């Protein structure tokens, strides 16, 4: 286990970048003011960020590509084959198997970190990095549990670092145009939204036998905060971990932050007041292959209450609001019409009514790129659109669907206090136990 790093002694006349950041963040909190604009002192636009990367293959390789214009100074992966491959590309980067060690040793000289691990590692890595003063980019869902999402959002606020969750589609033009249309009132008051994804991460039983981990894989580090279990070839690493409650959150955890992001943004949603779910019999180990979740969101100022229904896997609909729909998408149902949106296009219904539709004036600037937004924000303190305050609340709501499913009844939700007021048994699914050395604390 790595030991806590001894702090370097720095003359008072020469404060470190880290101490300046922490001092400004502390002053901001003392004044009772918080925004998504970073307290980080500005860097030159031409100055490269020094970036650490946790995870190097699969989804992580795409994130590495997204930040490769910067100075990659540290790489971490529990799979030596993946790590060696990335090290060939980023020859000056130091390599690690344990991100705790990398953060402890490299944070003082680095600016930022990109975290692209299995879900159960998101919070331990991200919180450790933010408390070390690193700007953070973390893949979706932001965390493995609801309590972790709230802790991460609070730590981001306390430290003042720049944050971004990996919801890449948020930066695409189509989502922005849909938000403008909905917020312009084109389809009237929206009181109903349907969100569906034709994918099924779930199913299966615990392996009947253990296999020796391959020599290139550090299985103990892969497990990390999760409870110990034997390695089984092809059942967890790579990719299949999403099926298991111990490591992931199934299809809802995988895709909810992508698709529910659009109604959250367009309708200014935050915390639901109730959630109920239906699906197959709950399995203690693996996620369902099909799920329906019904969320009720309260009024937000002049905006009407909203019923949002999520469908995935074997329970996705063929028609929504009277229209045949493809395998994945979002349907806003308003008092004056409906709007269907995929990642790349939108349609308004009824078609006859909107045959001569002219989009409203653009009010949301086109993105410079999902990763580029975060990089720029790290340098100049500009806001990010998926910061941990926004994406933390989104992640809480997404994961709450699985809590309702596992409890087996409607949950009345007190979002401010993170409590199911009618279901004390839900507490077991809001948080979890960590193995020693991997704890997450508020």
C-alpha positions as CSV (number, residue, x, y, z in Angstrom):
1,X,0.0,0.0,0.0
2,X,1.4,3.4,-0.8
3,X,2.1,5.7,2.2
4,X,0.9,9.2,2.4
5,X,3.2,11.6,0.6
6,X,5.3,13.9,2.7
7,X,4.5,17.5,1.7
8,X,7.4,19.4,0.2
9,X,8.6,22.4,2.2
10,X,8.2,25.5,0.0
11,X,9.4,29.0,0.9
12,X,6.5,31.3,1.6
13,X,7.7,33.7,-1.1
14,X,7.2,31.0,-3.8
15,X,3.8,29.3,-3.3
16,X,3.0,26.2,-5.4
17,X,0.3,26.2,-8.0
18,X,-1.5,23.8,-5.7
19,X,-1.4,26.0,-2.6
20,X,-2.7,29.0,-4.6
21,X,-5.6,27.0,-5.9
22,X,-6.5,25.7,-2.5
23,X,-6.2,29.2,-1.0
24,X,-8.5,30.8,-3.5
25,X,-11.0,27.9,-3.2
26,X,-11.0,28.4,0.6
27,X,-11.7,32.1,0.2
28,X,-14.5,31.4,-2.3
29,X,-16.2,29.1,0.1
30,X,-15.7,31.5,3.0
31,X,-17.6,34.1,1.1
32,X,-20.5,31.7,0.4
33,X,-20.1,32.0,-3.3
34,X,-19.7,29.1,-5.7
35,X,-19.8,28.8,-9.5
36,X,-18.5,26.3,-12.1
37,X,-15.7,28.8,-13.0
38,X,-12.4,27.5,-11.7
39,X,-10.3,29.3,-9.1
40,X,-7.3,28.1,-11.0
41,X,-4.8,30.8,-11.9
42,X,-4.8,31.3,-15.7
43,X,-2.3,29.4,-17.9
44,X,-1.2,30.6,-21.3
45,X,-3.4,29.1,-24.1
46,X,-0.2,27.8,-25.7
47,X,1.0,26.2,-22.4
48,X,0.3,22.5,-22.3
49,X,-1.4,20.9,-19.3
50,X,0.5,18.2,-17.6
51,X,-2.0,15.3,-17.5
52,X,-2.1,12.0,-15.7
53,X,-4.3,9.3,-17.2
54,X,-5.9,6.4,-15.3
55,X,-6.8,3.7,-17.7
56,X,-5.3,3.4,-21.2
57,X,-7.4,1.1,-23.3
58,X,-10.9,0.7,-24.7
59,X,-12.9,3.8,-23.7
60,X,-9.8,5.1,-22.0
61,X,-7.9,5.1,-25.3
62,X,-10.5,7.5,-26.8
63,X,-10.0,9.8,-23.8
64,X,-6.3,9.6,-24.3
65,X,-6.8,10.7,-27.9
66,X,-9.0,13.5,-26.6
67,X,-6.1,15.0,-24.5
68,X,-3.1,13.9,-26.5
69,X,-2.4,17.5,-27.6
70,X,-1.4,18.1,-24.0
71,X,1.6,16.8,-22.1
72,X,0.8,13.3,-20.9
73,X,3.2,12.9,-17.9
74,X,1.7,9.8,-16.2
75,X,-0.1,6.6,-17.3
76,X,-1.7,4.0,-15.1
77,X,-3.3,0.7,-15.9
78,X,-3.8,-2.6,-14.0
79,X,-3.2,-4.4,-17.3
80,X,0.4,-4.4,-18.3
81,X,-0.3,-5.1,-21.9
82,X,-2.5,-2.0,-22.2
83,X,0.0,0.0,-20.2
84,X,2.9,-1.0,-22.4
85,X,1.0,-0.1,-25.6
86,X,0.1,3.4,-24.3
87,X,3.7,3.9,-23.1
88,X,5.0,3.3,-26.6
89,X,2.9,6.3,-27.8
90,X,3.6,8.6,-24.8
91,X,7.3,7.8,-24.3
92,X,8.0,10.5,-21.7
93,X,5.1,9.5,-19.4
94,X,5.9,7.7,-16.1
95,X,4.0,4.4,-15.8
96,X,2.1,3.0,-12.8
97,X,-0.2,0.1,-11.9
98,X,-1.8,1.7,-8.9
99,X,-3.4,5.1,-9.4
100,X,-3.1,5.9,-5.7
101,X,0.7,5.7,-6.0
102,X,0.6,7.8,-9.2
103,X,-1.5,10.6,-7.7
104,X,0.6,10.7,-4.5
105,X,3.9,10.9,-6.4
106,X,2.9,13.0,-9.4
107,X,0.1,15.3,-8.4
108,X,2.4,18.2,-7.3
109,X,4.0,18.4,-10.7
110,X,0.8,17.7,-12.7
111,X,-2.2,19.9,-13.5
112,X,-5.0,17.5,-14.4
113,X,-6.1,13.9,-14.5
114,X,-8.3,11.8,-16.8
115,X,-10.1,8.8,-15.1
116,X,-11.4,6.1,-17.4
117,X,-11.8,3.0,-15.2
118,X,-14.6,0.6,-14.3
119,X,-17.3,2.4,-12.3
120,X,-16.3,1.1,-8.9
121,X,-13.0,2.9,-9.2
122,X,-14.4,6.3,-10.3
123,X,-15.0,7.8,-6.8
124,X,-11.8,6.6,-5.1
125,X,-9.6,7.9,-7.9
126,X,-11.5,11.1,-8.5
127,X,-11.8,12.2,-4.9
128,X,-8.1,11.4,-4.2
129,X,-7.1,13.4,-7.3
130,X,-9.3,16.5,-6.5
131,X,-8.0,16.6,-2.9
132,X,-4.5,16.6,-4.4
133,X,-5.5,19.7,-6.4
134,X,-5.9,18.1,-9.8
135,X,-8.5,19.2,-12.4
136,X,-10.5,16.1,-13.1
137,X,-12.2,14.5,-16.1
138,X,-14.1,11.3,-15.2
139,X,-16.0,8.9,-17.4
140,X,-19.8,8.4,-17.0
141,X,-21.5,7.5,-14.8
142,X,-19.7,9.8,-12.5
143,X,-19.8,7.2,-9.7
144,X,-20.8,3.7,-8.7
145,X,-23.2,4.8,-5.9
146,X,-25.5,7.8,-5.2
147,X,-23.6,8.8,-2.0
148,X,-20.3,8.9,-4.0
149,X,-21.9,11.3,-6.5
150,X,-22.9,13.7,-3.8
151,X,-19.4,13.5,-2.2
152,X,-17.7,14.1,-5.5
153,X,-19.8,17.2,-6.2
154,X,-19.1,18.5,-2.7
155,X,-15.3,17.9,-3.0
156,X,-15.3,19.6,-6.4
157,X,-16.9,22.6,-4.8
158,X,-14.5,22.6,-1.9
159,X,-11.4,22.4,-3.9
160,X,-12.3,24.6,-6.9
161,X,-10.8,22.3,-9.5
162,X,-12.2,22.2,-13.0
163,X,-14.3,19.1,-13.6
164,X,-16.0,17.4,-16.5
165,X,-17.9,14.1,-16.8
166,X,-17.4,12.0,-19.9
167,X,-20.8,12.7,-21.7
168,X,-19.3,13.4,-25.1
169,X,-22.6,13.7,-26.9
170,X,-23.3,16.8,-24.8
171,X,-20.9,18.7,-27.0
172,X,-22.6,17.8,-30.3
173,X,-24.7,20.4,-32.1
174,X,-27.9,18.3,-32.3
175,X,-28.3,18.2,-28.5
176,X,-27.8,22.0,-28.3
177,X,-30.4,22.6,-31.0
178,X,-32.9,20.4,-29.2
179,X,-32.4,22.2,-26.0
180,X,-33.0,25.5,-27.8
181,X,-36.2,24.2,-29.3
182,X,-37.6,22.9,-26.1
183,X,-36.7,26.0,-24.1
184,X,-38.1,28.3,-26.8
185,X,-41.5,26.7,-26.1
186,X,-41.9,25.3,-29.6
187,X,-43.8,22.2,-28.3
188,X,-45.4,24.0,-25.4
189,X,-45.2,22.9,-21.8
190,X,-43.4,19.6,-21.5
191,X,-44.8,17.4,-18.7
192,X,-43.8,14.0,-20.1
193,X,-40.5,12.6,-21.4
194,X,-39.6,9.1,-22.6
195,X,-36.0,7.9,-22.8
196,X,-35.0,4.4,-24.1
197,X,-31.9,2.5,-25.1
198,X,-32.0,-0.9,-26.9
199,X,-29.0,-2.4,-25.0
200,X,-28.9,-5.0,-22.3
201,X,-26.0,-5.1,-19.9
202,X,-27.0,-7.8,-17.4
203,X,-27.8,-11.4,-16.7
204,X,-25.6,-14.3,-15.7
205,X,-24.6,-16.2,-12.6
206,X,-21.4,-16.3,-10.5
207,X,-18.7,-18.3,-12.1
208,X,-18.5,-21.9,-10.8
209,X,-14.8,-22.0,-10.8
210,X,-11.9,-19.6,-10.5
211,X,-9.2,-19.1,-13.1
212,X,-5.6,-17.9,-12.5
213,X,-5.3,-14.2,-13.5
214,X,-3.2,-13.8,-16.6
215,X,0.3,-12.5,-15.7
216,X,-0.2,-9.1,-17.3
217,X,-3.3,-8.4,-15.1
218,X,-3.1,-7.3,-11.5
219,X,-6.4,-8.7,-10.3
220,X,-6.1,-7.3,-6.7
221,X,-5.7,-3.8,-8.1
222,X,-8.5,-4.3,-10.6
223,X,-10.8,-5.3,-7.7
224,X,-9.5,-2.3,-5.7
225,X,-12.4,-1.0,-3.5
226,X,-14.7,-3.9,-4.4
227,X,-15.1,-7.0,-2.2
228,X,-12.6,-9.7,-3.0
229,X,-13.7,-12.5,-5.4
230,X,-11.7,-14.9,-7.6
231,X,-10.8,-14.0,-11.1
232,X,-12.8,-15.8,-13.9
233,X,-11.7,-15.5,-17.5
234,X,-14.0,-13.5,-19.7
235,X,-16.5,-12.7,-16.9
236,X,-15.3,-9.4,-15.6
237,X,-12.3,-7.9,-17.4
238,X,-12.4,-6.4,-19.9
239,X,-15.9,-4.9,-20.5
240,X,-18.2,-7.5,-18.9
241,X,-17.9,-5.9,-15.5
242,X,-20.9,-3.7,-16.4
243,X,-23.2,-6.7,-15.8
244,X,-22.3,-7.0,-12.1
245,X,-23.7,-4.9,-9.3
246,X,-20.3,-5.0,-7.5
247,X,-18.6,-3.2,-10.4
248,X,-21.2,-1.5,-12.5
249,X,-24.9,-0.5,-12.8
250,X,-26.0,-2.3,-16.0
251,X,-27.5,-0.5,-19.0
252,X,-29.0,2.3,-16.9
253,X,-25.5,3.1,-15.5
254,X,-23.9,2.7,-18.9
255,X,-26.3,4.8,-21.0
256,X,-28.5,6.8,-18.7
257,X,-26.1,9.7,-18.3
258,X,-25.9,10.0,-22.1
259,X,-29.6,9.9,-22.9
260,X,-31.1,11.4,-19.8
261,X,-28.6,14.3,-20.1
262,X,-30.8,15.8,-22.8
263,X,-34.0,16.2,-20.8
264,X,-32.0,17.2,-17.7
265,X,-30.4,20.0,-19.7
266,X,-33.5,21.1,-21.7
267,X,-35.9,21.0,-18.7
268,X,-33.5,22.0,-16.0
269,X,-34.1,18.9,-14.0
270,X,-32.3,18.1,-10.8
271,X,-33.7,15.7,-8.1
272,X,-36.8,13.6,-8.6
273,X,-39.4,13.4,-5.8
274,X,-40.3,9.7,-6.5
275,X,-39.0,6.8,-8.5
276,X,-40.4,3.4,-9.2
277,X,-39.1,0.6,-11.5
278,X,-40.2,-2.7,-13.0
279,X,-38.2,-5.5,-14.5
280,X,-37.3,-9.2,-14.0
281,X,-36.8,-10.7,-10.6
282,X,-33.9,-9.0,-8.9
283,X,-30.7,-10.9,-9.0
284,X,-28.3,-10.4,-6.1
285,X,-25.2,-10.4,-8.4
286,X,-26.1,-9.2,-11.9
287,X,-28.1,-6.3,-13.4
288,X,-31.4,-6.8,-15.3
289,X,-31.5,-7.4,-19.1
290,X,-34.6,-5.1,-19.3
291,X,-35.8,-2.3,-17.1
292,X,-38.5,0.4,-16.9
293,X,-38.0,3.3,-14.5
294,X,-40.6,6.0,-13.8
295,X,-39.3,9.3,-12.3
296,X,-41.4,12.2,-11.1
297,X,-39.7,15.6,-11.0
298,X,-41.2,18.6,-9.3
299,X,-42.0,22.0,-10.8
300,X,-38.9,24.2,-11.3
301,X,-40.0,27.9,-11.0
302,X,-42.5,28.4,-13.9
303,X,-41.6,25.0,-15.4
304,X,-44.3,22.3,-15.0
305,X,-43.7,19.0,-13.1
306,X,-42.3,16.3,-15.4
307,X,-42.8,12.5,-15.6
308,X,-39.8,10.9,-17.1
309,X,-39.8,7.2,-18.1
310,X,-36.7,5.2,-18.9
311,X,-36.7,1.9,-20.8
312,X,-33.8,-0.4,-21.7
313,X,-32.9,-3.8,-23.1
314,X,-35.8,-6.1,-23.6
315,X,-38.3,-3.6,-22.3
316,X,-37.8,-0.8,-24.9
317,X,-40.9,0.5,-26.7
318,X,-41.8,0.2,-30.4
319,X,-44.0,3.3,-30.3
320,X,-43.9,6.4,-28.2
321,X,-46.5,9.2,-28.2
322,X,-48.2,7.4,-31.1
323,X,-45.1,7.4,-33.3
324,X,-42.9,4.4,-34.3
325,X,-39.5,4.9,-32.9
326,X,-36.0,3.4,-33.5
327,X,-34.0,1.4,-30.9
328,X,-32.8,4.4,-28.8
329,X,-33.8,8.0,-28.3
330,X,-35.6,10.7,-26.4
331,X,-39.2,11.8,-26.9
332,X,-40.4,15.1,-25.3
333,X,-44.2,15.3,-25.2
334,X,-45.5,18.8,-24.9
335,X,-48.8,20.6,-24.9
336,X,-48.3,21.8,-28.5
337,X,-46.5,18.8,-30.0
338,X,-43.8,16.2,-29.5
339,X,-40.0,16.2,-30.3
340,X,-38.0,13.0,-30.9
341,X,-34.2,13.3,-30.6
342,X,-31.4,10.8,-31.3
343,X,-27.7,11.7,-30.9
344,X,-27.6,13.2,-34.4
345,X,-31.0,14.4,-35.4
346,X,-34.5,15.5,-34.2
347,X,-38.0,15.3,-35.6
348,X,-41.1,17.3,-34.6
349,X,-44.7,15.8,-34.4
350,X,-47.3,16.1,-35.8
351,X,-45.4,16.4,-39.1
352,X,-48.1,18.4,-40.7
353,X,-48.1,21.1,-38.0
354,X,-44.3,21.5,-38.2
355,X,-43.9,21.1,-42.0
356,X,-42.6,24.7,-42.3
357,X,-40.8,24.7,-39.0
358,X,-38.0,27.3,-38.7
359,X,-35.6,26.7,-35.7
360,X,-35.4,29.4,-33.1
361,X,-32.4,31.7,-33.0
362,X,-29.3,29.9,-31.8
363,X,-28.6,30.8,-28.1
364,X,-26.1,28.0,-27.2
365,X,-22.7,28.3,-28.8
366,X,-21.3,25.4,-30.7
367,X,-18.8,23.4,-28.7
368,X,-15.1,23.6,-29.4
369,X,-15.1,19.9,-28.5
370,X,-15.9,17.9,-25.4
371,X,-12.3,17.3,-24.2
372,X,-11.3,20.7,-25.6
373,X,-13.8,22.5,-23.3
374,X,-12.3,20.9,-20.3
375,X,-8.7,21.6,-21.4
376,X,-9.6,25.2,-22.0
377,X,-11.3,25.5,-18.7
378,X,-8.3,24.1,-16.9
379,X,-6.2,26.8,-18.5
380,X,-8.4,29.9,-18.2
381,X,-11.1,29.1,-15.7
382,X,-14.0,29.1,-18.1
383,X,-17.0,26.9,-17.2
384,X,-17.5,23.4,-18.3
385,X,-21.0,22.2,-19.4
386,X,-20.8,18.8,-17.6
387,X,-19.1,19.9,-14.4
388,X,-19.5,17.6,-11.3
389,X,-22.3,19.8,-9.9
390,X,-24.5,19.2,-12.9
391,X,-23.3,15.6,-13.7
392,X,-23.3,14.6,-10.0
393,X,-27.1,15.4,-9.8
394,X,-27.6,13.6,-13.1
395,X,-25.7,10.6,-11.9
396,X,-27.7,10.5,-8.7
397,X,-31.0,10.4,-10.5
398,X,-29.8,7.8,-13.0
399,X,-28.6,5.4,-10.3
400,X,-31.7,6.0,-8.2
401,X,-33.6,4.0,-10.8
402,X,-31.6,0.9,-9.9
403,X,-32.1,1.5,-6.2
404,X,-35.9,1.6,-6.8
405,X,-35.6,-1.6,-8.8
406,X,-33.6,-3.4,-6.2
407,X,-35.9,-2.3,-3.4
408,X,-38.9,-3.4,-5.3
409,X,-41.2,-0.5,-4.6
410,X,-41.7,3.2,-5.3
411,X,-39.2,5.4,-3.5
412,X,-40.2,8.8,-2.2
413,X,-37.0,10.8,-2.5
414,X,-35.6,13.6,-0.5
415,X,-32.8,14.7,-2.8
416,X,-31.5,17.4,-0.5
417,X,-30.8,15.0,2.3
418,X,-30.1,11.9,0.1
419,X,-32.8,9.8,1.7
420,X,-35.7,7.6,0.7
421,X,-38.2,8.8,3.2
422,X,-40.5,5.8,2.9
423,X,-37.9,3.1,2.4
424,X,-35.1,2.6,5.0
425,X,-34.1,-0.6,3.1
426,X,-32.9,1.7,0.2
427,X,-30.0,2.9,2.3
428,X,-28.1,-0.3,1.6
429,X,-28.1,0.6,-2.1
430,X,-27.2,4.3,-1.7
431,X,-23.7,3.6,-0.4
432,X,-21.4,0.6,0.0
433,X,-18.5,-0.8,2.0
434,X,-14.9,-0.4,0.7
435,X,-11.9,-2.6,1.3
436,X,-9.3,-1.1,3.5
437,X,-7.1,1.4,1.7
438,X,-9.7,2.4,-0.8
439,X,-12.2,4.2,1.4
440,X,-14.3,7.1,0.1
441,X,-15.0,9.8,2.8
442,X,-17.0,13.0,2.7
